[in-house]
Amino acid sequence: MTPRQRRTYFILAALVTISVATFFILRAFNENLVFFYTPSQIASKEAPLNKNFRIGGMVLEKSLRREPGGLQVEFVVTDMVKSVPVQFNGILPDLFKEGKGVVAQGQLNEQGVFIASQVLAKHDENYMPPEAKSALDAAKNNQNAISKTLINSDK
């Protein structure tokens, strides 16, 4: 085998290896890709059946039902136009409440019920961790004290 043939085989083997690796990476990415749909999009049949995706909206007031002594929970997610019933078997997050935002991941079954495998409670954009809030309050108080000192020294 000449050096030219060896080099050609090496290049072909490298291309095949890179192609196979690229295929598996793209396949894994596609399987883990999760889209987000609103209840209105689900009602208009835009969401896929029996395929993982996320639904987001507000938990409808007085729609939460818990199985006594169990972890089975049912509630309704709404975008104030359409609503979708959700079933979840597990422990709900601490921030989960009726009338608050929620994102659930799972699959839509043939009956139009979203079977959630994960539920995430959303907080509003005004949420701030207590440590950050206390640091900002301290900085604000310090700024106010400096401003008062400057105003008093001008008099």
Secondary structure, DSSP 8 states (H G I E B T S, - for coil): --HHHHHHHHHHHHHHHHHHHHHHHHHHHHHH---EE-HHHHHTT-S-BTS-EEEEEEE-TT--EE-TTSSEEEEEEE-SS-EEEEEEES---TT--TTSEEEEEEEE-TTS-EEEEEEEE---TT---HHHHHHHHHHHHHHHHHHHHHHHHH-
